[in-house]
Amino acid sequence: MDAVLIAGGRVELELAQAAGQNVKALFRFGDKPCVEQVLDALWAAGIERVALVGNELLLQGLQADPERLFYVSEGSSPVENLLKGIERLGLQAEDRFLQCASDLPLITPESVRAFIQALPESFDVRVSFVPEKAFQTHYPDCPYTGIRFREGLFVSGSITALRVGFLKEQEPFIQRFVEARKSPRQSLKVLAGHLGWRVVYPGLPVILSYLRGQLSAKALEPLALKALGIRLSFDLEAGADLAFDIDTLEDFQSAHRHFEAERARR
């Protein structure tokens, strides 16, 4: 399986000053930038090729195999970046690829491998979630935003698997959904707008259940297929390290503490 690594995310001034730079992928942990930590985990998990989407600073200091790592200049939106990445890799409509964030300093090959091995035979998009208890056990001092389903409270993972054709077919909707992804209510508003009248009878009870925290994540899979024709799949047991990204100064400081503690244990 190939992967597209989006590595152009910038941060606010306070975090940039603490990290010594404003591109999250280049935050240093130990003797490597974060993007290299992620690449090492992907290679070790069996990923064959990676399209690295960002600015040219990402290539400085990377000891990369030109047969496996392909640089792509970033576009203006996350979805455009994904499309540029899959084009650079030459992937076809029925190919599936891994999309991964570049600001996962604690990522492990084991978690990436487990996510890949759990992929169903047929899907359009596979989304990762980490159980809240697992996240708290591994990172008790790290802030997070939970999403509640009937199965419990979860933290969104930063790794996804997608079918190329699905991404191209649903580009406008996915773009709006990605922009709203940090807010469950805004995400739901985008979804309802996309469904239109199709949501009134089969979907309205589902939306109300979601707002009350009583919706089963697994119940969304058949609804997505019926209403949208999307083969949606959830991994509700992803590794905690796949949800530890860096958005704030507190995240950055906590990540460094856990990184150094893990290195000391080795």
N, C-alpha and C positions, 0 to 999 in steps of 0.2 A: 504494500500500500504506500502511496505517496502522501505528502503533507504540504499544506500551505501555511506558512508562519507569518502572521501579520505583526510587523515590528516597528510601526511608525508612531505609536502612541506618545504624546507629550504630556507633561505634568505642569501643575501650577508652581509659582515661584518658590513658595516655602519648601516644597518637596525637592524641587530642582536644586536649591541651594544646599540642602542636606546631602543630596546624592552626588552633587558635583556635576550635574548634567540634566537636561530636560527630556531626554528620550529614555523611556522606561526600559527598553530592551538593552540599553548600555549601562544600566546600574550595575555596579560591580559587587560580586559576592565571592569572597576569597580572592583568587587570582584570575577570575574570569568574569566577563560581562554576562548578564542574565541570559541573553540570547544564546550564548554558547552553552550555558547550563542546560537550556531547553533542547538545543540541537543534540547534545551528548545523550540526553535521555531518549530522544526520538531514534537516534541511530541504534542505541543499545536495545531498544524495544523492537527493532526490525523494520523500521521505516526505510524505504529504499531511496527515495529522492525527496528533496524539500525545495519549494520555491519560497525564498525569503523576500518579503515585500516590505520596503521601507526606503530610507535614504542611504546614500553611499557611505556614510559614516559607519554603518553596520559592518561593512566589509573590512574595516581596519582592525588588524590584530586577530582576525578569524583565520585559523588554520583549516581551510575548507578544501574538500575534494571537489574540483570543478566538474566531475562526472556525476556528482550527487547533489550539490548545492547550487541553486540557480538564483542569482539576484534579479529582482524586479523592482523598478522604480515605482514608488507608491502613487496612488491616484487620490481622488478627492473624498472617497467614502469607503467604509468597510466592505461593502458588497463589490464595488469596483475593484478593490484590492484582491478580493478572492477570485474574481473573474480574470484579472490579469495574471494571477498565480497559476490558475488551471490552464490558461492559454500557454503560458511559458512551459508548463510541463507536458503540453500536448495531449491532455486528457480528453476523452470522448464522453458523449452524453450518458452512457450507462456505467462509466467508471465512478468509483467512490473514492473519496479522499478524506484525510484527516485535517481539520482546521484547529490550530492551536494558538493560544496567546503566547507572547514572548516574555511576559513578566511573571513567570512562575519559577522563582528561584529555588523552590523546594521540590520541584518535580522529580519523580523517580521513574526509571524504566519499567519497574514492576507495575505501577499504576497505568502507564500508557499501554503496556502489553495486555493487562487485564481488560482495559476498555476495548481494545481491538479484538481480543479473543471472544468477548461477549457480544460482538456485533451480530445481529440477526442476518439470515441469508438474504432477505429482501427488505429494503428500507429506502426512504428518500432522505430522511434526516434522523440522526440519533443524537440525543441531547444527554449530557451528563449532569447528575446531581449527587451531592454528598450528604448523607444523613447528618443532621445537626449534632447528634451525640458523638459521631465519629470525628467531626471537625473540632468540636470542643475538647475531645480527649487528646487529640494531637496538638491543637493550638489554643489552649485555654485563654490566652491573653490577647488573641487576635479578634478585632471587630469583624462582624459579618452581617449580611442582610439575609434573613430567612424567607423562604417561600413555603407556605403551608398547603399541604394536600392531606387527604384523609389518612394516607400512610404515615404522616408525621411532618416534621419541619425539616427542610432541606436547604442546602447552600448550593447555588449554581456553580457548576464546574466550568472551566475555561477550555474545554476540549469538546469538539463536535465532529461527527462524521456526516458527510453529505454526498448525495448523488449529483454529479455535474449537471445533468439535464434538469433536475429539480431547481438548482440554483439559477440557471438561465431562464427557465420558464416562469419562476416566481420572483424575479429580481425586484420589481417595484414594491411588492408586499414585504419581502424580506428586508429591504432597505428601511422601510418605515418601522418594521418590527424591531430591527437591530437598534435603531435610534431610541426606541422606547423601552429597551430591555431592562434598564435599571429600575423601572417602576412596574410592579405587577399590574396595577390599575391601568396605566397607560398602555401596557402591552395588550391588556384585555380590550381596551378601547380600539386599538388598531385591528385586532383580530375580529371584533364585532363589525367594524366598518368594512372589512374585507368580505365578511360573510354576507352582509346585507340582510335581505329578508330570509335567507336560508337559515339564519340563526334563530328566528322567532319561535318556531315550534320545537325542533330537535335540540337547539342550543341554549335557549334562554334558561331553562332549569339548570343546565350545566354551569353557566356563568354565575347564577345566583349561588349555586353550591360552592363554586370557587371563592367567591367573595366571603362566604361564611367559613371557609377553610374546611369544607366537608367534601370536596371533590377528590375522587381518586385519580391519581396521575394516569393510571392505566385506562381509565374511562375516556381519557382524551384521545387515545390512539384510534379507537373505532370511530369516534366523532370526527376526527381530522380526515379519516379516509372517506367517511360518508359525505361530509359537508364540503371538503376541499379537494378530495382525491389525493391527499398527501399520506404517504406511509410514514407516519410519525412513530418514533420509538424512544423510550426513556431508559437510561441506565440509572437506577436509583441507588446503586452501591459503588459509585466511583470513589477512587482514593482521595483522601483529604487533601493531599498535596496538589491535586488538580484544581482545587478551588481557592488556593492561596495566591491571589494576584495582588498587585500593588496599585492602589488608587490614592492613598493618603500617606502623610508622614508617619502616622501611627502604624500603618501596614508595613512601611519600609523598615522602621525600627524593630518591629516585632519579627519580621522576616530575617533580619540580621541576627537577632538573638537565637532564633531557632536554627539558622544555618550554622552558626558557630557552635551551638550545642551539639548538633548532629555531627559536625566535623570532629569535635572533641571525642565523641563516642566511638568514632572509627579509629 
